[in-house]
Amino acid sequence: MISELKEKGYNLFFLSNFHGKAFQIVAEEYKFFRLFDGGVVSYREKIIKPNLEIYRRLLDRYNLNPEECIFIDDVNENVIAGEQVGIKGIHLKDVSILREELEKYLVE
């Protein structure tokens, strides 16, 4: 789905609690990771979700309008934190419903 969204012109960013070694493995081994326009990863920032500052750093670093963003996470506490800084949230417990959840925000 990441490649579909990218092909439709959406900008995609990651916000992750990866530690250094895991981030390196994912970034190198998974081709989909190259589709992201940027992101913030906890081991570099020295803060983790759901600390509100990590969400603000993503928004500030890429000059993002939180009202135009959707944050997807499998941990509801992280989604709630994103919503506290103005980002729409999807608590994704089942990846099979992601398309349906995105359509609620008029994402094709």
C-alpha positions in Angstrom: 0.0 0.0 0.0 2.9 2.3 0.6 3.9 2.2 -3.1 0.2 2.8 -4.1 0.0 5.9 -1.9 3.3 7.2 -3.2 2.2 6.7 -6.9 -0.9 8.8 -6.1 1.3 11.7 -5.0 1.1 11.4 -1.2 4.1 12.4 0.8 5.0 9.6 3.3 7.0 10.0 6.5 7.9 7.6 9.3 7.9 8.1 13.0 9.4 5.2 14.8 10.7 3.9 18.1 13.5 1.9 16.3 16.8 1.4 18.0 19.9 1.9 15.9 20.6 -1.6 14.7 17.0 -2.4 13.9 16.6 0.8 11.9 19.7 0.0 9.8 18.4 -3.5 9.0 15.0 -2.2 8.0 16.3 0.7 6.0 18.8 -1.5 4.1 16.8 -4.6 3.6 13.2 -3.4 2.8 12.8 -1.6 -0.5 9.5 0.0 0.6 11.5 2.0 3.1 13.1 4.0 0.3 9.6 5.3 -0.6 9.4 7.5 2.5 10.1 11.2 2.0 11.8 11.4 5.4 11.1 10.6 9.0 12.1 10.7 12.6 13.5 7.8 14.5 13.8 7.6 18.3 17.4 6.4 18.6 18.6 9.6 16.8 16.3 11.9 18.7 16.8 10.4 22.1 13.0 10.5 22.8 10.3 7.9 22.0 6.6 7.9 21.3 4.3 8.9 22.9 6.4 11.9 24.0 4.8 14.8 22.2 8.1 16.3 21.3 8.9 13.5 18.8 5.7 14.3 16.9 6.5 18.0 16.9 10.0 17.3 15.6 8.6 15.4 12.6 6.2 18.3 11.9 8.8 21.0 12.2 11.6 19.2 10.4 9.5 18.6 7.3 7.3 21.7 7.6 4.1 19.6 7.9 0.7 20.9 8.7 -0.7 18.5 11.3 -4.2 19.0 10.0 -3.0 17.5 6.7 -1.3 14.5 8.3 -2.6 11.0 9.3 -0.6 9.0 11.8 -1.0 5.2 11.8 0.2 3.1 14.7 -0.6 -0.2 16.3 -0.4 1.3 19.8 -3.4 3.4 20.7 -1.4 5.5 23.2 0.9 6.7 20.4 -2.1 7.6 18.2 -3.6 9.6 21.0 -0.4 11.5 21.4 -0.3 12.4 17.7 -3.9 13.6 18.0 -2.8 15.9 20.9 -0.5 17.8 18.5 -3.3 18.0 15.8 -2.6 14.9 13.7 -5.4 12.7 12.6 -4.9 9.1 13.9 -5.6 5.6 13.0 -5.1 2.9 15.6 -4.4 0.0 13.3 -4.9 -3.4 15.0 -5.5 -5.2 11.7 -3.6 -4.2 8.6 -6.4 -5.7 6.4 -8.6 -2.7 7.2 -6.0 0.0 6.5 -7.5 1.0 3.2 -11.0 1.3 4.8 -9.6 3.4 7.6 -7.8 5.7 5.2 -10.9 6.2 3.1 -12.6 7.7 6.2 -10.1 10.6 5.6 -10.8 10.7 1.9 -7.5 9.1 1.1 -7.8 7.1 -2.2 
